[in-house]
Amino acid sequence: MWKRVSSYASGQPTRRRITLAAAGLACLLALAVATALLTARSDQSPATAGAPAAPSGASSPSATAEPAARGGEVAAPPHTSDPVAYAKAAAAMLWSYDTRTTSRSQQLAGMRAWMTGEDAYGDWTSVLAQVPDPTLWSRMADQEQRAAAAIVEGHYPSTFRQALAEKPSEITKAYIYAVTVTGKVTLAWERAEAGGTEERSVTLAVQCRPSADCSLVAIAPTVAP
C-alpha cells in the first residue's frame, strides 16, 4: 500500500461474539472474506427493512480517476449507495497520500471518516495496518514522498456473487458487499531519483444499507476474481 523509503480501539471481542458474526456473514463473503470483515469485533445488529440490493456481477470499468489526495487533504467519502462506486473511491483514497503537506495523524483522521459507524462490523485495524508507523512516515516525509492513484475498474468477486446467489437474504443482515478494485499508483520523491508506477489490487468490504450512504468496513483478503 505504501512505498517504503528505506525498504517499506477497540476492546478485545469475546470468542462467542466473533463466532456469531462470522457465521452470519460467511455465506455472503465465503470463509476467507467473512473472517477479515469481523476480525476486530462482531455482534449481530438489527436487520434493516428493505429488499437486498443484489449486485449484477458485471465489471464496473471507469475512466482514470483523479488522485484522491490533493493539497495535503485526504479525500472526503462520496455520497453514494453504489458499493462498487464507493469501493473504487475508497481504494483511490487508501492509495494516495502526500507526506509533504499531510501528517500521519491527519492521514488517519481523513481515513477514519470513510469507516462505518457500526462498531459491530467496522474493522479499523485492517485499514490502520496500511499506514506506515510514525517513524517510517517521518522518513518518507524527509524524502517528500507522495503517491497518486488512478482506478482502472471495480467488480464483485466471483465468490461473493455465488454466495449471494445461493442465499440472497443473507445480505440484509448487514448489507456488506465485497468489491475488488484494481488501479495504478504513481509514486514520487522530491529529494531522490526514484519513483514510478505500480499496479495495485485490493478487495474491500463496503456497507451500503438501504437509503443510506455507503461506508468502508474493512480491507478483505484476496479472493477469486
Helices and strands as residue ranges (DSSP letters): H 15-37, E 60-61, H 83-95, E 97-98, H 104-112, H 124-128, H 134-142, E 146-155, H 158-166, G 168-173, E 176-188, E 195-207, E 215-220
